[in-house]
Amino acid sequence: MKILQGFGMISVIFYFIHVFLGQALWKSYNPITTDISTLTAIGSPNAEIIGIFTLIYGICAVIFAIGLVIESFNKKYNIITKLGFIFLLAMTIVSFIGYTLFPLNPSQTVSSFQNMMHIIITGMTVLLTILFLFFIGIGFIKKEKFKKLGKISLIVAILVILFGMLNPINLALGLNILGLTERLVIFTLEIFIFFLSAVYTFDISYFLSINENK
């Protein structure tokens, strides 16, 4: 299963390529004020090219999640940890299929079906992400005895929530920093995914030790 789990690192690499390449190719794009979805929105310059990287990212993310679900059942992890990985798989599938079918369309109103579905997909993705992080964090600490990995998972969950709260604050105060607040959330998650993938791929015993009882 280590081959499947290694796809997590690959997915993160392609995600960051799509973000930074998209910014570089679109000279007038402002990463502080503009959300990431705009890079692949309908009518955006280079959307088709950038979309190739998001497609690869999505496929790799799903494969990675499948690898962790299989791992949790093969190693007979507790139900809490299993649910956490299942939430991760659900999140990757929902975001991959959802954003592919309903890309942002700036030419339509926010209340249009296309854009409303994009917003709904985003909400589902955020919820599943938080559930994934908390469930594996609690499962790792209480049941699997992977205390270090569990603590890191919970810290990331809290950071995602705190950074996510900046989005409504930004809108309420009219700060115009949606791109920045969104990146704080997503980049934190993607870095953790890369880390989690590396831990399982290379079987880093420092984080996966069953003897962490202190």
Sequence and secondary structure as in RCSB ss.txt:
>XXXX:A:sequence
MKILQGFGMISVIFYFIHVFLGQALWKSYNPITTDISTLTAIGSPNAEIIGIFTLIYGICAVIFAIGLVIESFNK
KYNIITKLGFIFLLAMTIVSFIGYTLFPLNPSQTVSSFQNMMHIIITGMTVLLTILFLFFIGIGFIKKEKFKKLG
KISLIVAILVILFGMLNPINLALGLNILGLTERLVIFTLEIFIFFLSAVYTFDISYFLSINENK
>XXXX:A:secstr
 HHHHTHHHHHHHHHHHHHHHHHHH TT  TTTS GGGGGSTT TTHHHHHHHHHHHHHHHHHHHHHHHHHHHHT
T  HHHHHHHHHHHHHHHHHHHHHHHS   TTS TTSHHHHHHHHHHHHHHHHHHHHHHHHHHHIIIII  HHHH
HHHHHHHHHHHHHHHHHHHHHHHT   HHHHHHHHHHHHHHHHHHHHHHHHTT TTTS TT   
